[in-house]
Amino acid sequence: MQNTKPHAALLASPGMGHLIPVLELGKRLVTNHGFNVTVFVATTDNSLSKSQLIEQTPSPNLLNVVLLPPVDVSSLITPTTGILTQLAIMMREALPKLRSAILAMKFCPTVLIVDLFGTEAMVIADEFNMLKYVFITSNAWFLALTLHMPTLDKVVEDNHVKNQEALLIPGCKSLEFDDTFEPVLDRNDQIYVEYKHMGVQMQKFDGILVNTWQDLEGTTIGALGGEKKLGRVAPVPVYPIGPLVRAVKPGPRSEVLDWLDMQPIDSVIYVSFGSGGTLSAKQTTELAYGLESSDRRFIWVVRPPIETDSAAAVFKTSHRSDDSPDFLPDGFLTRTRKMGLVVSKWAPQNEILSHPSVGGFISHCGWNSALESIVNGVPMIAWPLYAEQKMNAAMLTEDVGVAIRSKSLPTKEVVGREEIETMVRTIMDKGDARRARVKTLKSSAERALSKGGSSYNSLSHVANDSETAFKYLKAKPQGA
Ligand SMILES: O=c1ccn([C@@H]2O[C@H](COP(=O)(O)OP(=O)(O)O[C@H]3O[C@H](CO)[C@@H](O)[C@H](O)[C@H]3O)[C@@H](O)[C@H]2O)c(=O)[nH]1
């Protein structure tokens, strides 16, 4: 690699939900802003294989993608350690590997961009004199909560935690107790401390990039950048640069897409709970009966049920399986043969959502899935499972107006088949207002990303600052 243009090093934490948008950001920096990009991917023994990584990489020849040597965190976690705590620990353990990898490079990168779980890498950026940015792979509302955490910590949040009242975030939508982000609830849990620490660390960066755009979250973006800036003293600039989602890959077509080709326009509902979401056995059964009785076509990405942990499949390596889904109700596959397709564990999601036959999406509301649905003009049934997904579901349903959600999810353990049937019929209705709304947002997303659009300009700003730093460092005498 020549030292003739700014070089960005991106650090992705384990999990497809982080890796995919980080790779997409890398691609944009190369194609639109003339950067060299190296993407470092933190791994554990079972989180990702090289071949899966290559499969996810957009235009592999554009980016230099480096799998960091796996970290072993087995002695630092217990079977009950939550997924977010695990991620925070893994990323801390990966820092020496990142430092060694940067030291081994011929030219030191100009800028380091980390995701939420990589904020401790700022010491490495400082050590190597790099600009440093955080890339939030979720939305501005989640970012606002994160930045507000250190302030929240100073006032005892009795109202939210004990009285279950809404949590106030200045200038933003309040966070209802039923939609809350679990790490805020228990000061004694490690994830509370980790999450608050991330909120503190982020304020010390040169900027925060967030995967959203002005038209989608104008009020929240205003609160983050406006005069009061969430009450922060020396606010770090926030750059909405989204929606960054993968482009549909050319290449051999899968069986699923061939099946979709034979279905009428907007007739199929796609059901998936992201890269690692799982349902209980009872919920899987209710979903099966609900889909069947809705009498609508469907593609369902199923995983074997797991009773107590909805994030159980997050770090599982295998995306493909020939397992026959024997946990589905007796005769389900036979009865729905003409109406539906059941796919085991993993499907080409972006290709599916961009197919004209797909008219609805039952989603766990991981932010990438939500964005992929919006940019393809597909309305959603919001079915949050873990992490910040309940916040996303609330926002997509109540503010953005592109989704409906179950009335029973917050209170009951299982959403019943009748309610599922009704929700599916509602969202698949061609005249439903959410369908029109999501099409409007699709166009707005395209405008934001095109040359001169709000998100394009935000990323240009970051690129210009990096270019200036690059020229300055290049002109500086060695050792100065
Ligand atoms: O069968 C599948 C399942 C997933 N995907 C892709 O995998 C990504 C999944 O990302 P996302 O929808 O965001 O879900 P998670 O992997 O669960 O995402 C994690 O990261 C997100 C971004 O920070 C958070 O919003 C989520 O809560 C968190 O669980 C998307 O690009 C999907 O297209 C597929 O291609 N095929």
The ligand as an SDF file (V2000), in Angstrom:
LIG
                    3D

 36 38  0  0  0  0  0  0  0  0999 V2000
  -30.2050  -15.0020    7.7820 O   0  0  0  0  0  0  0  0  0  0  0  0
  -29.6410  -13.9100    7.8610 C   0  0  0  0  0  0  0  0  0  0  0  0
  -29.6200  -13.1450    9.0490 C   0  0  0  0  0  0  0  0  0  0  0  0
  -28.9720  -11.9270    9.0340 C   0  0  0  0  0  0  0  0  0  0  0  0
  -28.3550  -11.4830    7.9040 N   0  0  0  0  0  0  0  0  0  0  0  0
  -27.6660  -10.1740    7.9030 C   0  0  0  0  0  0  0  0  0  0  0  0
  -26.9970   -9.9670    9.1330 O   0  0  0  0  0  0  0  0  0  0  0  0
  -27.1440   -8.6350    9.5550 C   0  0  0  0  0  0  0  0  0  0  0  0
  -27.7820   -8.6650   10.9200 C   0  0  0  0  0  0  0  0  0  0  0  0
  -27.7390   -7.3890   11.4940 O   0  0  0  0  0  0  0  0  0  0  0  0
  -28.9100   -6.8470   12.4310 P   0  0  0  0  0  0  0  0  0  0  0  0
  -30.1760   -6.9150   11.7300 O   0  0  0  0  0  0  0  0  0  0  0  0
  -28.5170   -5.4960   12.9030 O   0  0  0  0  0  0  0  0  0  0  0  0
  -29.0190   -7.8760   13.5920 O   0  0  0  0  0  0  0  0  0  0  0  0
  -27.9490   -8.3820   14.7020 P   0  0  0  0  0  0  0  0  0  0  0  0
  -26.9300   -9.1900   14.0940 O   0  0  0  0  0  0  0  0  0  0  0  0
  -28.7450   -8.9640   15.7710 O   0  0  0  0  0  0  0  0  0  0  0  0
  -27.3080   -6.9740   15.1900 O   0  0  0  0  0  0  0  0  0  0  0  0
  -26.6170   -6.5660   16.3410 C   0  0  0  0  0  0  0  0  0  0  0  0
  -26.0730   -5.2780   15.9620 O   0  0  0  0  0  0  0  0  0  0  0  0
  -27.0490   -4.3110   15.5570 C   0  0  0  0  0  0  0  0  0  0  0  0
  -26.3090   -3.0680   15.0970 C   0  0  0  0  0  0  0  0  0  0  0  0
  -25.5610   -2.5230   16.1260 O   0  0  0  0  0  0  0  0  0  0  0  0
  -28.0120   -4.0250   16.7090 C   0  0  0  0  0  0  0  0  0  0  0  0
  -29.0080   -3.1210   16.2820 O   0  0  0  0  0  0  0  0  0  0  0  0
  -28.6570   -5.3310   17.1760 C   0  0  0  0  0  0  0  0  0  0  0  0
  -29.5050   -5.1020   18.2760 O   0  0  0  0  0  0  0  0  0  0  0  0
  -27.5720   -6.3310   17.5410 C   0  0  0  0  0  0  0  0  0  0  0  0
  -28.1460   -7.5730   17.9240 O   0  0  0  0  0  0  0  0  0  0  0  0
  -28.0150   -7.9190    8.5270 C   0  0  0  0  0  0  0  0  0  0  0  0
  -27.1930   -7.1950    7.6560 O   0  0  0  0  0  0  0  0  0  0  0  0
  -28.6890   -9.0650    7.7800 C   0  0  0  0  0  0  0  0  0  0  0  0
  -28.9540   -8.7790    6.4210 O   0  0  0  0  0  0  0  0  0  0  0  0
  -28.3790  -12.2160    6.7470 C   0  0  0  0  0  0  0  0  0  0  0  0
  -27.8270  -11.8070    5.7130 O   0  0  0  0  0  0  0  0  0  0  0  0
  -29.0230  -13.4130    6.7650 N   0  0  0  0  0  0  0  0  0  0  0  0
  1  2  2  0
  2  3  1  0
  2 36  1  0
  3  4  2  0
  4  5  1  0
  5  6  1  0
  5 34  1  0
  6  7  1  0
  6 32  1  0
  7  8  1  0
  8  9  1  0
  8 30  1  0
  9 10  1  0
 10 11  1  0
 11 12  2  0
 11 13  1  0
 11 14  1  0
 14 15  1  0
 15 16  2  0
 15 17  1  0
 15 18  1  0
 18 19  1  0
 19 20  1  0
 19 28  1  0
 20 21  1  0
 21 22  1  0
 21 24  1  0
 22 23  1  0
 24 25  1  0
 24 26  1  0
 26 27  1  0
 26 28  1  0
 28 29  1  0
 30 31  1  0
 30 32  1  0
 32 33  1  0
 34 35  2  0
 34 36  1  0
M  END
$$$$
